[in-house]
Amino acid sequence: MKVYNSIEEFKNVTNPVVTTGTFDGVHLGHQKIISRLKDVAKNEQGETVLLTFYPHPRMVLFPDDNELKLLNTQPEKIELLEKYGVEHLIIHPFTKEFSRLTSVEFVRNILVNQIKTKKLVIGYNHHFGRNREGSFEHLKEYGPLYGFDVEEIPAQDIDHIEVSSTKIRTALQTGDIDTATKYSGHSYSLTGKVVGGKKLGRTIGYPTANISVDDKYKLIPADGVYAVKVKHNDTIYGGMLNIGNNPTVEGKGRSIEVNIFDFDKDIYGEEATVYFINRLRDEEKFTGLDELKRQLAIDKENSLKVL
């Protein structure tokens, strides 16, 4: 996959078959669009092009919005889009000036003059241009004028529920990993640097790696204990993870701590990725370390069953 950091970098692609959007989470609905994009490109003897934006439009238009949480960091989104077979990824800087483009200016200046779109494939209820004024109906009007075809992909439904990034975020914020995984089509993940902690875990036989996630917009799932897989240096391990405030040992502040099974390396300062497989239980306050240790043994057994 070729990645372009602006529309201006993009050029000389045969019969571009294009889609556009934020694609946060690259969930099953997005995958359906990409699959159709690939089919059309094959039929048109063209190449697939996905136009997305960074920063996320809400970061620019509502900079004081502290509620915005995203399913993907930029590297995670790039990795997923490559995994699902996009050939050309344009990540165009989103600015206030860019947000003022009218729908017709977006079509004429960006889709036609810059990208030279042959066919546009968009998701259900897609809007674009200033104040989200553009719609599929507008695109059907603009297509014949500017020489491209347009196709709208219906919403992806699971159990008659429309899949969306918002529904996946809600599921994760309530600890519903099963629903998040079902709607995403892949396990939710966090990547971060391993940082120093209290080192209490090793005193009771369950040493943990403390994961620090730098991106403040990355959504952290609900507090609790999870069965997880952990990737370090391209090797996958099983593990169990706690998100919360460690009330038994009077922890200060929310932390993400993972006990990696059959692993005894010192990885401070190194990067690790955690994949959420199943939520085991709520975080609890125990009467002391002995009771905590007994519960951790149960958690490990349950994690191994899940994994």
N, C-alpha and C positions, 0 to 999 in steps of 0.2 A: 504493500500500500504506500502510495506517495502522499506525503503530508505537506500542505501549503499553509503558510502563516498569514496569508491575505489573499483576496481575490486577484490582486494584481500579479501575484507570483504564478497564477494558474494560466497555462496556455497550451495550445497545440494538442488537443485531445480529439480523437476521432468520434464523431456522433455522440456527444455527451448525453447520457441518460441520468437525470439529476433528481435528487430529493433535497429537502432543506428542513431544518428544525433544530431544536436544542438536543434532542435524543438523550436526555438524562436517564441513565439506567440501562439504555439499549435493551429494553424489555421485549416481551413477545410481540407486542404491537409494532415496535420498531423493526424487529426481526422480520416481520411479515412484509413491511415496506421494502426492506433491503432485499429480501428474497425475490419480490416482484421486480425490483430495480435490476437485479441480475438477469432475470428471465427476459425482460424487455431489451436490455443491452445485448444479450446474445442474439435475439431476433433482429435487432437493428444493426448488428455488427458494430456495436458501439462500446463505450466504456462507462462504468458506474462512477458517479460523482456525488458526494454528499457535502452539502454546504451547511456548516454550523457556525456558532459564534462564541467568542470568549472576550471578556467576561460574560457570564450569564446575563441576559438583558435586565433582569430584576436587580442585579448588583449595581448596574449603571443608573437605572431609572429610579430605584428606591434604595439609595446607599445606606439609609438608616434602618433598613429592614433587618432586624436581628433574627427574624424567624426563618429566613431562607436557609434551607438545608437541602443539599444535593446528594444524589445516589452515587455519583461518580466524581472523582477528581479528573482533571484533564488527562493525565497519563492513563488512568483506568478506562476512560471513554475511548481513547485512541486504541488501546489494546483490544477492547471489545469490538470496535468497528472493524479492525483488521481481522479479528477472529471470524466475524460473520461475512467477510468477503468483499468489503468495499475496496475499490481500486484507487480512487482519488478522494482524499479528505481535505477540504478547504476549511480552515479555522480562521474566520475573518474577525478582526477586532471590532467589538460592539462598542460604539460611542454614542453620546447624545446626538451628535450630528447625523450619524448613520440612522438613528432611530426616527429621524424626521423625514426620511425618504417616504414619499407616497407609494401606494401599491403599484401604480403604473411606472413610477421611477425605478422601483425595485426590479420590476419585470424587465423594463427596457434597458436600464443601465447595468444591472447585475446579471440576470439570467440570460439575456439575449446578447448584449454587446460584449460583456466580459467572458461569460462561460460558454456562450454560443449553444445554448440548450437545444437538443433535438426533441427530447421528450422529457416531461416533468411528471414525476410520480410523487404524490403527497398523501399524507395520512388524513383520516377522517376529521372534518371540522378544523382543518389547518387555517390559520390566519397569519397575515404578514403585512408589512408596511406600517406607516405611521398610525398609531392608535389601533393597530391590528385591523385596519379597515379592509384589507384584501381578503378574499375568500375564494373557494373553488369556483363559484359563479363568475367572479371577476376573471379568473384564469381561463375559463372557457371562452370568454369574450376576447381576451388578449391573445390567446393562442393563434387563431387564424390571422390576426393582424401582424404578429411578429414571427410567424412561421415555425411554431412548435406545437406538439400535441401534449395534452395533459390527462392524467388518470388519477382518480381518487381511490385509495384503498380503504375498504370498510374497517371499522374498529374490530380489534381482536377480542373475542369474547371467550371467557372460561367460566363454565357453569352459568352462562347467561349474564355474567358480570363483565362490563367493559374494562379492559386492562388500561391502566394509566400510571404514570410516574407518581402521581399524588396518592393513589391507592397503595402503591408499594411503600412509599414513605410512611403512610399511616400504619401499615402492618408492622414495619420495623420499629416504629416508635411505641408500639404496644407489645413488642417482643414476639409477634406472630411470624416466625421465620418460615413456617411451611407455606403460608400464603405468599409471602414475598418471593420465595423461591419459585413457586408455581407460576406467578405472574411474570417473573423475570426470565425464566428459562435457564437460569444459572444461579449459583450461590452468591449471596451478598458478601462483599469483602471489605476489609480495612487494611491499608498498608501504612506502616509507620516505622520509626526508629526505636530500637530497644534502648531504654534509659534506666538509670539506677532507681531502685526503690528501697523499701525498708529491709528487704532480705529476710522477712519473717517466714516466708513460705518454706525456705530451705531448712529451717529449724524443726519443722514438723513433717519433712519428707516430701514437700510439694513445692519445689522452687518455681518461681514464676518469672517470665519476661514481661516487663512493663512496656506497653506499646504507646508511643507518643505520636499522635496524628496531627501534623502541622496545619493542614487545610481547615480553617475554621468553618467552612461551609459544608464539610463532609458530614453526613448524617451518622451519628453513633446510635446503634439500637438501644432499646430500653434496658435499664439495669436488670441484672440477673446473671444466671450461670448457663453457659452454652457448651454444647459439644461442637468442636471446630476442627478444621484441618489447617495446618500452618505450613506455609512455604518459606523456606530459607535456602538461599543459594540453589534454587531450582530443585530442591528435594522437598517432598511432601511428608509431613508427620501428622499423627493424630494429636488431639489435645483437648483440654477443657479451659474455658475462659470465664473470668468474672468481670462484669462491668458494674461499677458502683463505688461506694464510699468506704468499704471494708469496716462495717460498724463493730464487728467483734474486737478489732484491734484499734478502734477509734481512728480510722483513717481520716486524713484531711484532704478533702476534694475528691472529685470523681476520677477514677483510674480504670485502665484496661489492662488486665493482667492475665497471661496465659501460661498454663502449665503444659509444657510440650512433652508428650510421652516418649520414653526411650531416647532421651536427648540430654547430654551433659556438657555441651560446649558453652564457652563464654562468648556471648554475641553482643555485648554492650556496644552501642554505637553503630550496629549493623541494622539492615532493613529486614523486616519480616512482613508477610502478608497472611492475614487470618481470613478463612472462609467459614461462614456461619452455616452449620448443618442442622442444628436442632436446639431449641431452648429447653433446658432441663428443669429450671425452677427460678423462683424469685431470690434475690439476695436476702439473707437473713442475718440477724444478730444472735450469736450463740453465747452460752454462758461462759465459755472459755476456750482455750486452744484445743483441749482434749475433745470437746464436743465438735468443734470445727473440723478436727482431723478425722473423726468418725464420718462426718458428712462428706468430706472430700473423698474418702474411700468409696462411698456410695456413688458420688458424682462421677468418679473415674470409671467405675463399673458400668454405670448407665451410659457414659460417653462411648466406651468401647463397644457396647451393644449397638448403639446408634451408628457408629462409624464402620 
